[in-house]
Amino acid sequence: MHNPASGEGTQVLIDTFGRVATDLRVSLTDRCNLRCTYCMPEEGLQWLGKPDLLTDDEIVRLVRIAVTDLGITEVRFTGGEPLLRPGLVGIVEQCAQLAPRPRMSLTTNGIGLKRTAAALKSAGLDRVNVSLDTLRPDVFKTLTRRDRHRDVIEGLEAARDAGLTPVKVNTVLMPGLNADEAPDLLAWAVENAYELRFIEQMPLDAQHGWKRDGMITAGDILESLRTRFTLTDEGDGERGSAPAERWLVDGGPHRVGVIASVTRPFCGACDRTRLTADGQVRTCLFAREESDLRAALRSGVDDEEIARLWKVAMWGKKAGSGLDDPSFLQPDRPMSAIGG
Ligand SMILES: C[S@@+](CC[C@H](N)C(=O)[O-])C[C@H]1O[C@@H](n2cnc3c(N)ncnc32)[C@H](O)[C@@H]1O
């Protein structure tokens, strides 16, 4: 196999295990207007300063290099909360002009989507994932430490009305809080034509409070859903490199997904590369190393050199997240700062 450190070779982000990254996650900010207990502390997180953040132009340049020189076909904007980034619509608009045009999506808590969904759709956004863990406003307030449940519901409706398709809902279940809501959430998602995906809680909280034996597993979720629905496994053939295993609900066409990042990791089929809001390439959510593209950008190097550095970074991608390794260490940055 060639070594990308030499800058030669094919125009793709391949790692030493032969996996090729085609899906780029771009964090636009580390800030958020919620404080979900499994992600951020109530206060005390150090925010990136404005000079540390990539500018809108720098983000568009890196996405352009990824798409035109490195084979990226899917771009997902995330954060922190990407709707807090003032230049979001403009960034999407510029990325939609790239050739080949990437498919673009947004992972958001939905607050403010009511105002921006139509503009994002016109700018070229294809689809959206809105995070919502509960149908109960009081539980939402406990879980997110903010009283914004109505805003999220309205944001979801606006996304659907704007024609962002599909509208997916990301849900994390926690014991004693919302674990009993799985069937209600699925009934609600079916009724509203949202595609629900449960995500196992991962050790990415800023407080480092995650405990494996305290988490709700994919097995628990499926058992709970089956008390009310008939689920038919779509099988691995349908899953490809998608992290969610999907089930047809009551014979279909509606589906539900479960992302078993902890109990059934999908690292062998991973097709992702990540860019933090301060311009660091991460090869995995759980990576402990980052590669600094911001410094390279600001030192004035050309696109070819940026592409070479990105390829070198991906060459260092590990076989797996290491969650099951006794020596596993949680990354220094929490999910909100990496980009979920
Ligand atoms: C970090 S958020 C960033 C984007 C946006 N603010 C949002 O709420 O979707 C992305 C996703 O990560 C999920 N998330 C955050 N911390 C997590 C954890 N410890 N385990 C599993 N999922 C987590 C959130 O529920 C959300 O669906």
PDBQT file of the ligand as one rigid body, heavy atoms in Angstrom, charges set to zero:
ROOT
HETATM    1  C1  LIG A 401     -23.260  16.802  20.308  1.00  0.00    +0.000 C 
HETATM    2  S1  LIG A 401     -24.790  17.074  19.460  1.00  0.00    +0.000 S 
HETATM    3  C2  LIG A 401     -24.321  18.355  18.355  1.00  0.00    +0.000 C 
HETATM    4  C3  LIG A 401     -25.377  18.817  17.417  1.00  0.00    +0.000 C 
HETATM    5  C4  LIG A 401     -26.609  19.472  17.992  1.00  0.00    +0.000 C 
HETATM    6  N1  LIG A 401     -26.369  20.404  19.040  1.00  0.00    +0.000 N 
HETATM    7  C5  LIG A 401     -27.624  18.441  18.399  1.00  0.00    +0.000 C 
HETATM    8  O1  LIG A 401     -28.155  18.545  19.499  1.00  0.00    +0.000 OA
HETATM    9  O2  LIG A 401     -27.895  17.542  17.608  1.00  0.00    +0.000 OA
HETATM   10  C6  LIG A 401     -24.966  15.716  18.335  1.00  0.00    +0.000 C 
HETATM   11  C7  LIG A 401     -25.613  14.475  18.882  1.00  0.00    +0.000 C 
HETATM   12  O3  LIG A 401     -24.755  13.907  19.832  1.00  0.00    +0.000 OA
HETATM   13  C8  LIG A 401     -25.559  13.303  20.818  1.00  0.00    +0.000 C 
HETATM   14  N2  LIG A 401     -24.745  13.120  22.018  1.00  0.00    +0.000 N 
HETATM   15  C9  LIG A 401     -24.137  14.034  22.787  1.00  0.00    +0.000 A 
HETATM   16  N3  LIG A 401     -23.467  13.452  23.794  1.00  0.00    +0.000 NA
HETATM   17  C10 LIG A 401     -23.646  12.127  23.657  1.00  0.00    +0.000 A 
HETATM   18  C11 LIG A 401     -23.221  10.982  24.378  1.00  0.00    +0.000 A 
HETATM   19  N4  LIG A 401     -22.478  11.103  25.477  1.00  0.00    +0.000 N 
HETATM   20  N5  LIG A 401     -23.593   9.774  23.932  1.00  0.00    +0.000 NA
HETATM   21  C12 LIG A 401     -24.364   9.650  22.830  1.00  0.00    +0.000 A 
HETATM   22  N6  LIG A 401     -24.805  10.684  22.102  1.00  0.00    +0.000 NA
HETATM   23  C13 LIG A 401     -24.463  11.900  22.515  1.00  0.00    +0.000 A 
HETATM   24  C14 LIG A 401     -26.676  14.298  21.001  1.00  0.00    +0.000 C 
HETATM   25  O4  LIG A 401     -27.799  13.685  21.606  1.00  0.00    +0.000 OA
HETATM   26  C15 LIG A 401     -26.942  14.701  19.569  1.00  0.00    +0.000 C 
HETATM   27  O5  LIG A 401     -27.906  13.843  18.984  1.00  0.00    +0.000 OA
ENDROOT
TORSDOF 0
